[in-house]
Amino acid sequence: RRIKTTPGIHFYHVVPVDHLSARLSEEQKLHRNPKNVINRELTALMLNSYFPQGPNITASDQLQRTVAFIMTDPSAAVSFYANLAEYLEVDSVAKVIIMLL
């Protein structure tokens, strides 16, 4: 989390995104559950990249990133989105579900 709060340094400057995605997948397999401590922390780290929020972010932006993540690495996406509710309000999670339907 220190990297996330350090101005000018992004997590993907330290560890490539494909390595983090692989870690999400492997942790899910190891624990036989996508909702584990490591995956929760990785979800927090990657939240703004795969589910950005804010006044300038549209639902279309969120949907594009969600679909891209699912298409790129389905296993990692399952782990990420399984933990999403830990960091978002219920209405935001419901919005994701509705967008994907």
Long-range contacts (C-beta under 8 A, 24 or more apart in sequence): 1-41, 1-44, 1-45, 3-45, 4-44, 4-45, 11-45, 11-46, 12-49, 17-46, 17-49, 18-73, 20-45, 20-46, 20-76, 21-72, 21-73, 21-76, 22-76, 24-73, 24-75, 24-76, 24-79, 24-80, 25-73, 25-75, 25-76, 25-79, 27-79, 28-75, 28-78, 28-79, 34-78, 34-79, 34-82, 34-83, 35-82, 35-83, 39-79, 39-80, 39-82, 39-83, 40-83, 40-86, 42-79, 42-80, 43-79, 43-80, 43-83, 43-84, 43-86, 43-87, 44-86, 44-87, 46-80, 47-84, 47-87, 50-77, 50-80, 51-84, 51-88, 51-96, 53-88, 53-92, 59-95, 59-99, 62-95, 62-96, 62-99, 63-99, 63-100, 66-96, 66-99, 66-100
